[in-house]
Amino acid sequence: MSPVLSVRDLRVAFRTGGGLARVVNGVDFDVEPGETLAIVGESGSGKSVTSLAVLGLLPQAVTEVHGSAVFDGDELIGRSEEHLRRVRGAGIGMVFQDPMTSLNPVLTVGRQIAEALQAHEKASDRAVRTRAAELLGEVGIPDPQGRLRAYPHQLSGGMRQRVMIAIALAGNPQVLIADEATTALDVTVQAQILELIERLQGEHGMAVVWITHDLGVVAGIADHVIVMYAGRCVEEAAVDDLYSRPSHPYTRGLLSSLPLLDDPRSARERDPLTTMPGLPPDPVALPEGCAFYPRCVYRLDDRCKTEVPPLAPVAAAAENHRAATFYRIDAADEPEGQR
Amino acid sequence: MTQGDVLVRAKSLEVHFPLPAPGPFRSSPGAVRAVDGVDLEIFRGETLGLVGESGCGKSTLGNALLRLVEPTGGAVEFDGTDVTGMPARELRALRRRTAMVFQDPFASLDPRFTVGESIGEPLVIHGLHRGRERRRARVSELMEIVGLNPDLRNRYPHEFSGGQRQRVGIARALAGEPDFIVCDEPIASLDVSVQAQVVNLLVRLQRELGLTYLFVSHDLAAVRQVADRVAVMYLGRVVEIGDGVAVGDEPQHPYTEALVSAVPVPVPERERVRERIVLQGDIPSPTNPPSGCRFRTRCPRVFEPGPDHDPVLQPVGSRQEAACHLHGVTG
């Protein structure tokens, strides 16, 4: 099967007063039809900027974008706004973190869904209304007919996020990009949204790109995972391989720093959490070699400081599990993430 | 930690925020019942975790225990003294023994103060370590305790990362040598790799200084890491409270059960097979909570006709209490 979205050597830099901020520094990934790809990283890792660059949503005046993003056989980087507008929605749908700021507060929910529907095909007002109500029903909003007349502030956070999903689905996209789509929600509401997206994915057969910092959510929903640090993909693997054999020191550090809800020991019996020293680098002044070098507990002094490690298979037998590190965790060394 | 030595106690505590009247000559349409009848004990030297979702009243409860908001009913006792009606003068002495660590270290520090001034301010207010030099020495000591280089004392908050700012906030909280600290979502706005540092710091300080914490958080996994006991709030009430392990592993209230099941565990083979209880609908408005049990409208184990009063906390097993009609006798 050929990938529905294929990104190669994507680079994004912002011109700032302090110099050029290199936020994405050569990212490659493929999204296969119907799969869930998770892009994991902390603030400033470049995970959101990657998706915004693919969709041409970054402010052109201050942004430099290089590389390639091919959607359904069609190059997106450098294309006209008109062309991209057709792709957004109809080809690739998006859901953002905060539904209150992505919805228009002065338009009814029905009007906003109708806009999304009419952007992609001509239809009578009546047909559009019917379809909008159908979509609201599909995303699990009770009384969809009545809710068409509601304004965003009249809905709860979870309901607003469902409306955003309905809008994203209006164009029947092949790929849905969910950028921290459940981060602002409470866990019980997050559980509702995760279940909804899983169901819709099954029904529509769309691929989902899930951008998040939450390794718990990723464990439950992803097929493949990309871990980003300082604008690069530092590790890439099938979800089980990543968690059972994290091979980049950053991934290992992240996984072992998480408190576990289902650890049966009491708080007093537990060991302190494993911590990673330091902070991610400033994108205006990236280190010469590996960007993780200053924080790395496994660093090999000369090489790591001067040379950027390429993303390479972690073992001969694991072609699809790749990490960008010179340090190789040998098989005998059980990863700390395996607890 | 000996149970029985109660440092902080809430008795039928209520905090209602009246809604503004819709116009002149019209009456207020009611009140937001943020905290609506909470009985709670916090033992000296323990960490009580307080969990619940947005709007459940957990932050308001934390504020009310420190009298940062005035309770509209019930009482708060601190170290055996009722502080609810305490006049401002006496309250000031009490304030030194309590402190708060806030969620957002970007908003809780004055941008025009150097971090040294921020940390030293409580010393000035409470008249501790009088004199420039003595105060300076104490500020350095506080910065070292929280893992900050005292040479950074003359820097401003914007020069610090989120994690460092949170350390400044913690140093400031420790300045008056408090007994009791309310940590209100202290790691919620930090990045994953920094959260662990702050969690470890808070735990270490508690053990070393014998502090008592109320650790307010929506993150149940973090709460399990730090809290000896856990209280779960829903719509202004505590619905379950008890030993951290018991509440986390064998929840006795259907809401706790749903909450625990909804927290994703970062281990794929466990996360995929965990049974997730997906609650229907949204949290009802705290202005007009449902009659009878407040969780009735979303409870997967609701039975009809349920008793028409709200269940009270009662012991279930030896390690926890739950407020649920499923546990037989009700008050």
Interface residues (C-beta under 8 A of the other chain):
Chain A: E42 S43 S156 G157 G158 M159 D186 V187 T188 V189 Q190 A191 Q192 E195 H213 D214 L215 G216 V217 V218 A219 G220 V239 D240 Y243 S244 G253 L254 L255 S257 L258 P259 L260 L261 D262 D263 P264 R265 S266 A267 R268 R270 P272 L273 T274 T275 M276 L279 R339
Chain B: T47 E53 S54 S161 G163 D191 V192 S193 V194 Q195 A196 Q197 V199 N200 V203 R204 H218 L220 A221 A222 R224 Q225 V226 A227 D228 D243 G244 V245 G248 D249 A258 L259 V260 S261 A262 V263 P264 V265 P266 V267 P268 E269 R270 E271 R272 R274 R276 I277 V278 L279 D282 I283
